[in-house]
Amino acid sequence: MNQIESRLQSLEARLARRERQLRRHQLVLAAGLLAAPAAVLLAAGDFMKFESIQVQRLEIVDESGQVMLAASSNDQGGQLDIWDAQQHNVIRLSANGQGGDMAIWNTEGNSVAGVWAGVNGGSVAVWDEAGTRAGRIAAAENAGILSLSAGTASDTVTLTSDEQGGRIHLRSPQGRDGFVAHVLEHGAAWALIDHNKRETMVASTTGFGSNLHMARGDGSASLDFDASPGRDAIRFEVDGGQFMTRLAEDGARGPVLTMSSPAGSIDLASGSPSLPPSIDLRNVQGQVAARTTLRTSGGGTCQVSNAQGEPVGILRSDLEGNGRLDLLDTAGHLLASLQTRQSTGATLALLSTFGKTVCALAGTNDGGILNLMNRTGVPVVSAGSADDRRGGTLTIQNERGLPVVSIGSDAQESGQVRLQGPDGTTKQVLPSRR
């Protein structure tokens, strides 16, 4: 039994050595076969040389004989096609008359990517799985284009770059522009466009600031914001500019808000270090018809002017805080003045064009007073309450201001007339004294 086992072990050992020898022989034989062509070519190098190998079509096949790669030619030049394991032609590299052309298809036979040379340069395009164009990068004359599509023939996003700079277009699937942005020599601009192809909002730099313009779709109104010096900061127009509101900077008056219509306009000025705030009403000729402002004392003033802009009425508070109303003619002459004073009451003065007071009416705590003057300003008629009684008195003076007639009441409250001479001395008293 032991002899049998010993012989079996010896036999297994010999078989293992034989298998190792056989594997070594196979490796040597394979190496020899691979080296044989090279050795033959080296040996024949002195008497054999291949300058070219020409075929009309070169195919690479798999183990089953199916073509995986083919090199051929067409009317434009060379062509290289690649198939996948399921025999789908997925890549083609060829010439197109302008240069190289590479096309990539999916397994459904639809184009999904491509790179080709054109007249103005190269182009790169991609399509979706159904073969609908989705994006493209192309070179134009002195320009570059990047466009995106949404399954339609029109590009929905376009980015271009040329000698003028960059530009962006955002479009609807129907090809209508909705947003456009581009650079300017002094900055950039962008616009929003509605379905009627109207630019309803435009923003741009001006070289000194920026501007934003907004308009109604029907063009009936517009609104502008501008940060440039010398321009309206805010401008709102209705009905083609017939009605307008604008905010502008005035160097002397400060920021000014103007509201205008076919009937006239109103200005609201904030004031400046040298001028107080003011409100101006202007007529259709642009003349100031009314102005309201502040005095240096802090009080208010309101000025009314005629159609030519000449002041004809001024209502204001005086330096003491009392009210005053002055009326003027078209030549600027003060002809009437009404004012109040806390200590003396109200007074009304009528003046001549020479500046002389011809009539003065006052209201005091003791009663009313009326003075009539001649053209030189000398009182010729005086009326009021008597100093020593509550009755009234009327005095007529000559041109020198001396009383010549006095009418009043006596101590018994009866009427009395006193006649004086040119020097003011009493000549006669009626009724005569008894």
C-alpha positions, 0 to 999 in steps of 0.5 A, spaced: 500 500 500 505 504 501 509 503 495 502 505 491 502 511 494 509 513 493 509 511 486 502 516 485 506 521 488 512 520 484 507 520 478 504 527 480 511 530 481 513 528 474 506 531 471 507 538 474 514 538 472 512 537 465 506 542 465 511 547 467 516 546 462 510 546 457 508 553 459 515 555 458 515 552 451 509 556 449 511 563 452 518 562 448 514 560 442 509 566 442 515 571 443 519 568 437 512 569 433 512 576 435 519 577 433 519 573 427 516 579 422 521 584 425 527 580 424 525 578 417 524 586 416 530 587 419 534 582 415 531 584 409 532 592 410 538 592 405 534 590 399 526 591 401 523 598 402 515 600 403 514 608 401 506 607 401 501 603 402 494 605 398 487 602 399 480 605 397 477 603 404 481 601 410 476 597 415 477 594 422 473 589 424 471 585 431 472 578 432 465 576 429 467 580 422 463 587 424 466 593 422 468 598 428 472 603 424 473 605 417 477 610 413 475 612 406 474 618 402 469 623 399 468 628 395 471 633 400 477 629 402 478 623 407 473 620 412 473 616 418 467 613 421 466 609 428 461 604 430 459 601 437 458 594 438 451 594 436 453 597 429 451 604 430 455 609 426 456 614 432 462 618 430 465 621 423 471 625 422 471 628 415 473 634 411 468 639 409 471 644 404 472 649 409 477 645 413 475 639 418 468 636 420 467 632 426 459 629 427 457 625 433 450 621 433 447 618 439 444 610 438 438 613 435 441 616 429 440 623 431 446 629 431 448 630 438 454 634 437 459 637 432 465 641 431 466 644 424 470 649 420 467 655 416 468 661 412 469 665 418 472 660 423 470 654 427 463 652 430 461 647 436 454 645 436 450 640 441 443 637 440 438 634 444 437 626 444 431 628 439 436 632 434 433 639 436 439 644 436 440 646 444 447 650 443 452 653 439 459 656 439 461 660 433 466 664 430 464 670 425 468 676 422 472 679 428 466 676 433 464 670 437 457 668 438 454 663 443 447 661 442 442 657 446 436 654 443 429 651 446 427 646 441 425 651 436 429 654 430 430 661 434 435 662 439 433 664 446 439 666 448 445 669 444 452 672 447 456 676 442 463 679 442 465 684 437 469 690 436 464 694 439 464 689 445 459 684 448 452 683 447 446 679 450 440 677 447 434 673 451 428 671 446 422 668 447 421 661 443 418 665 437 424 669 437 422 676 440 427 680 444 425 680 451 432 683 454 438 686 451 444 688 454 450 691 451 456 695 452 457 703 450 463 707 449 462 710 456 459 704 460 453 699 458 446 699 457 440 694 457 433 694 455 426 690 457 422 689 451 414 687 451 410 683 447 409 689 442 417 690 441 417 696 445 422 698 450 419 699 456 425 700 460 432 702 458 438 703 463 444 706 461 450 710 463 451 717 460 458 718 461 457 722 467 452 718 471 446 713 469 439 713 466 433 709 467 427 710 462 421 707 463 415 707 459 408 705 458 406 700 453 402 704 449 407 710 449 402 715 453 407 716 459 414 715 461 418 716 467 426 717 467 431 717 473 438 720 471 444 721 476 448 726 471 449 733 473 445 738 469 439 733 467 432 732 471 433 727 476 426 725 476 422 726 470 414 723 469 411 725 462 403 724 460 400 725 454 406 726 450 409 731 455 403 735 456 403 733 463 410 733 466 413 732 473 420 733 474 426 734 479 432 737 477 438 741 481 438 748 481 445 751 483 442 757 486 435 754 488 437 747 490 433 741 488 427 743 484 420 739 483 416 742 477 409 740 475 407 742 469 400 742 464 398 746 458 395 751 463 402 752 467 406 749 472 408 749 479 416 749 482 417 747 489 425 749 491 428 746 497 432 752 497 440 753 498 445 757 503 443 763 499 436 763 498 430 760 502 425 755 500 420 757 495 414 755 491 412 758 484 406 758 480 408 760 473 403 761 467 403 758 460 409 764 458 413 761 464 413 767 468 412 767 475 405 769 477 405 767 484 411 766 489 411 763 496 417 763 500 421 765 507 424 771 509 430 772 513 427 773 519 423 766 518 416 769 517 413 767 510 411 772 504 407 771 498 408 775 492 403 775 486 405 778 479 401 779 473 402 776 466 408 779 465 411 777 471 411 784 474 409 783 482 403 787 483 401 784 490 405 782 496 403 779 503 408 777 508 410 778 515 414 784 517 420 784 521 416 784 528 412 778 526 406 782 524 402 781 517 402 786 511 399 786 504 402 791 499 399 792 492 403 795 486 401 797 479 405 794 473 410 799 473 412 797 480 409 803 484 407 801 491 400 804 491 396 801 497 399 798 504 395 794 509 399 792 515 397 790 523 401 792 529 400 789 536 401 796 539 397 801 534 392 796 530 391 796 523 393 801 518 391 802 511 395 807 506 394 809 499 399 812 495 401 816 489 405 814 484 410 819 486 411 815 493 407 820 497 401 817 502 395 820 500 390 816 504 391 813 511 386 809 515 388 806 522 384 802 527 386 803 534 383 801 541 380 808 541 377 808 534 378 809 527 382 815 524 382 817 517 387 822 514 387 825 507 393 828 504 395 832 498 400 830 492 405 833 497 403 828 503 401 834 507 394 832 511 388 836 508 382 832 511 383 828 518 377 824 521 377 820 527 375 820 535 376 826 539 382 826 544 378 828 550 371 825 548 368 819 545 365 823 539 367 824 532 371 830 529 373 832 522 378 837 521 380 840 514 387 843 513 390 848 508 396 846 504 400 847 509 397 842 514 394 848 518 386 846 520 381 851 517 375 847 519 374 843 525 367 839 526 365 835 532 361 835 538 362 840 544 361 838 551 354 837 551 355 833 545 352 837 541 354 839 534 360 844 533 363 847 527 370 851 528 372 856 523 380 858 523 384 863 519 390 861 515 395 861 521 390 856 525 387 861 529 379 861 531 375 866 527 368 863 528 365 857 532 358 855 530 353 855 533 356 861 537 358 861 544 353 865 549 
